Amino acid sequence: MIAWKEYERADKADALLMSTLSKEHHKQIEENCAYIKSLAEVLLLTATQNISQRGHKETVDADNRGNFLAILDMIAKHDPVVKKKMTGPRNAKYTSHQTQNEILDTLAEMVRASIINEVKESELFSLMADETKDLKKKEQISLVLRYYFAGAVKESFLHFESADRLDAAGLTHKIIQVLERCGLEYKSNLIGQSYDGASVMSGKHSGVQARIKEVAKQAFYVHCNAHCLNLVLVDTIKAVPQAECFFALLQRLYVFVSGSYIHNKWLNIQKEMYPGAPRELQRLSETRWACRHIACHTVLDRLPAIMRLLVEVASENSGDRSIDARGLLAHLTCSSLDFW
């Protein structure tokens, strides 16, 4: 009888211990999930707001540890779970750039899956693609899908893909590879394709559009209207001497202000004359008219600061810089160019 009671007491103690361990384990899982969710939300915020995440120096004694850690530190002041994790073991913080990239990839895959489901539901879709270089000067091809969903035409960015080969065959292979990886039925449902006017893309015999049409018979090719309009505007400007000189002057202003000494002086002058963040002059682009519009708007808005900058540099007698400033100042005050 005594042995049975001892057994029951031990059994109850074991059950209580297991229940306690189970509750603690469940609590730890909930805390981990809440913490990872906070990390993902911070990364989503920085990504959607297009602001940098990492800092140059992220040690505890650093003045600026970067946006990602700074936002987490602020959240930790109001969230005990985040504070516990941030002050816990280093291998359980999940704040390294490798973990950041993994979380961002997961978030991107969730968005991509939503887009793919919409395209599959709408069935028919068109493809837009363009090549560009990233900050490391590596060629990439961007893919955008256009489709009709929920009563409206939607254009959704699908994917960036590294372009190892820039010939028509290589680019075609990349595009088809992405569509197949996303599970999209392009052979019968792809009804349109749009690229710029580069021969490698638009060539009627061996360009990307011709190669795509060999496998997707209904994929009608349309030269990008925005690209066509941009070419028309650029060529029109070149046909008007006064306008061509005007934009050449804007480009010279951009080059002049880009020098380190002049640029620091430009920022300081703006801080004195205008409240808020300083503005940067824009480099003109041959393929994007919007850059010229922004350049004109910035010069018009900051013309007094530009004139003051040129006058101060011209009076410094500092060799080439002063000569360039005097030349630009003479052009800006020329009666044939009405900046005022």
N, C-alpha and C positions, 0 to 999 in steps of 0.2 A: 504494500500500500504506500509506504513512504517512497519507495523507488518510483512508483507511478506518478506520485505528486511531483517528485523531482524532475521526472521526464516532462510532465505537462508544463512546469515552470520554465524549464530550459527551452521547450518548444515555443512557448509564448515569447520568451526573450529573443529567440532566433527570428520569430515572425515579426516582432517589433523592430529588431535591427534591420531586417530586410526591407520592412516598410519605410523605415527612416532613410536607408540608403537609396531606395527607389525614389522617394520624394526629393532627396538631395540631387540625385542624378537627373530627375525630371526638371528640377529647378535650374540646374546647370545648363541643360539643353535649351530651356527657354531663354536664359540669359545670353547664351551664345548666339541663338537665333536673333534676339533683339539687337545684339551688338553688331552682328554681320549686316542686319537690316540698316542700322545707322550708318555703317561704312558705305553701303551701297547707295543710300540716299545722299550722302555727302558727295560721293563720286558722280552721281547723276546730276547733282546741282552744279558742280564745277564743269562737267562736260556740256550740259545744256546752256550754261552761261558763257561757255568758251573762255574760261579763265584757267591759268596754269594751276597745277596741283602740287608739284614738288618745289622745294626750296633749294637754294644753292648749298645751304648748311642747315641740317636738321637736328643738330645736337640740342640738348636741353638748355644750354646757356646761349644759344643763338638768338639774335634779335628778331629775326624773321624766319620761321621754320617752314614757310610755304602755306598756301591756302588750305590744303587738305588737313594738315595737322593743326593749324590755327582754328579751323572750324570745329574739329573734333575736341580740342581743348575747351572751346566755348560751350559745346554741348555737354562735356563732362561736368561742368559747373552746375548743371541742372539735371543731369541724369546719373544716378548712382551706379547703374550697370556699366555705362561707358567709362565713368571714372575708375571703377574697379578694374576694368580690362586695360585701360591706358596706363595704370600704375602697377599692373601685374607683371608676370614673366614676359620677357622680350619675345619669346617664340610664340606667344598667344595674343599678340597685339594685332596681327594681320595688317600692318601699315606699310609693309615693304612695297617697292614698286612692282615686284613680281605678283604679289597678291592683288595689287591695284589693277594690273593688266588682266588678271584672271576674272576679277569681278566685272570689269568693263566689258570684257569679251562675253561674259554671261548676259549682261544687260543688253548688249548689242544683238546677241542671238535671240533674245526674247522679242526685241523690236522687229528683227528680221522675220521671225516666225509669224508675227502678227501681219506683216505686210504680205508674206507669201500666202497666208490663209485668205486674205482679202482678194489677192490676184486669182487664186484658184476658184474662189466663189464667183468672181466676175467672169472667169474663163478667158475672155479675149483680152490681150494686152499688147502694148507697144514698148519698144526699147529705145532708150537714149544712152549714148556712151561718149566719153571724151577722154583724152589722155592729158596728163599733167605731171609735173615733177614735184616731189615732196621736198622738205627742207634739206634732205640728204642728197638731193639731185637725182633721185631714183624715179624712173618712169612708173606711173601708176595709171590704171584705167578705172574710171568711175562709171557705175551703172545705175541708171534711173529707170523705173518702170512707170508707165502711164496706163491707167485703166479706169473703168467706170464702176463705182461702188457706192452703194447707199444713196443713189440719186445724184451723184456728183462725180465729175472727172477728177481723179487724184493723180498726183505725181509724187512718187516715193523713192527716195534714195535707197538703194539696195545694198551696194557693196563697193569697197575699194579692193582692187586686185593688182598685185605687182605685175608689171608687164616686162617679162624677160626678153621678149622679142617684139620689135615694133613694126614688123612687116605684116601684111594683110593676113597671111596664114596664121601667124602667131597670135594676133589680136582676135581673130575669129575663133581660134581654139580656146582662148581665155574666156570669151563671152559665152560660148556654148558650154564650157566647163562649169561656169558659175550657174547658168540656168539649169543644167542637169543636177548640180549639187543641191540646188534649192527645190528640186522636184517639180519644176515647171514644164508643162507640155508645150514646148516651143514649136514643134513641127507643124501642128495644126492650129494652135491658139495665138501664135505670134503674128500679128497682122500689120505691124508697122515698125520701122526703125529710122532713127534720126541721128545724124552725126554732122561734124563740120565739113567744110569743102575740101579738106586734104585728100589728095588722090588715093592714099592708102586706105582711106575710109570710104570715099564716095565713088571710086573707080567702077565704071559700069561693067567691066569685063573681069577684073581680078581683084577689085577692092573688097573691103569687109562686107559692104552691103550686098555685093553680088554673090559672095561666098555664103552669106547667111541665107540668101534667097534660094540657093540651091537646095537647102535642107528644109527651109520654111517657105513654101511656095507663095504664101499670102503676105509675106513681110514686105510691104510696100515701102520704098525708101523716100524720105523727105529731107532735103537739105535744111539744117537748123535755121529757122526764120530769124532768130536773134543774131546768129552769126552773120547771116546775109545782110541784115539791117546795119550791123556794126561795120561791115566792109563798105557799105554804101556811104555811111556817115564819114568814115575815115577818108575815103577817096574824094568825097565832096569837099571836105576841109582842105585837102591838098590842092584842090582846083581853085581855091580862093587865096591869093597871096597874103592878104591881111590876116586871115584866120590862121593860116599856116605859121606865119611869124608869131602870132599871139601864142599859140600852143608851144612853139619852140621856146619862147620866152619863159613860159610856165615850167618847161622841162629844165631850162637853165637855172631857174630859181630853186627847183628841187635839188639839183646837183650841188648848187652853191651852199644851201642850208644843210646838206647832209654831212658836210665835213665836221669832225668832232668839235673843234673850237667854235665854229659858227653855230653848230647845233645847240651847244650848251648856252651860248649867248642868246640864241633864239628862244629857248625855253625860259630863260630868266626874264627876258623882256616881256614875254606873254604873262608870266606870273605877276609882274608889276602892273600891266595894263588891263588884264582880263581876269575876272574871278573864275574859279573852277579849273578843270584840267586843261593843260595846253593842247593846242592842235598841231598836227603834223602836216606838212605839205605832201602832196601825193605825186608819185611817179606815174607818168603817162604810159598807157598801154595801147599797143596797136590793135589788140583784139578785144578790148573791153572798153566800150564808150563810157560806162559808168565811172571809170577812173578819171576821165577828163571832166565829167560833171562835178565830181567831188573836188578835184583840183581847183576848178573855177570857183566853186562855193567857198573853199577854204581861203583862197587868195582874196576874194571879195570881203570875206568876214574879218580877215586879219591884215588887211592892207596897211593900216596905220602902223602896226607892229613891224611889218616887212620894211616899210619906208624908214622907220627909226633904226632898224637893224642895219640896213644898207648905209645910212648916213653915218652911223657910228663906226662901222668897219672901214668905210671910205676915208674917214678922218684919222684913222690909226697909222696910216703910211706904213703898212706892213707888207709891202711887196705885192705879190700876185693877188692876195686876198683883197687888198684895197683897190687894185685895178679892176678886178672882177666886179666888186661892189659898185664902183663908179659907173662901169658899163651898164650894169643892170638898172641902176638908179636913173641913168640917162634915158634908157628905153622906157622905164615906167612913167617918167615925166614927159615923154615925147607926146606932142599934140596929136599924132596920128593914132595913138592908142589911148582910148578914153577909159581909164581905170576908175575915174572918179564918178 
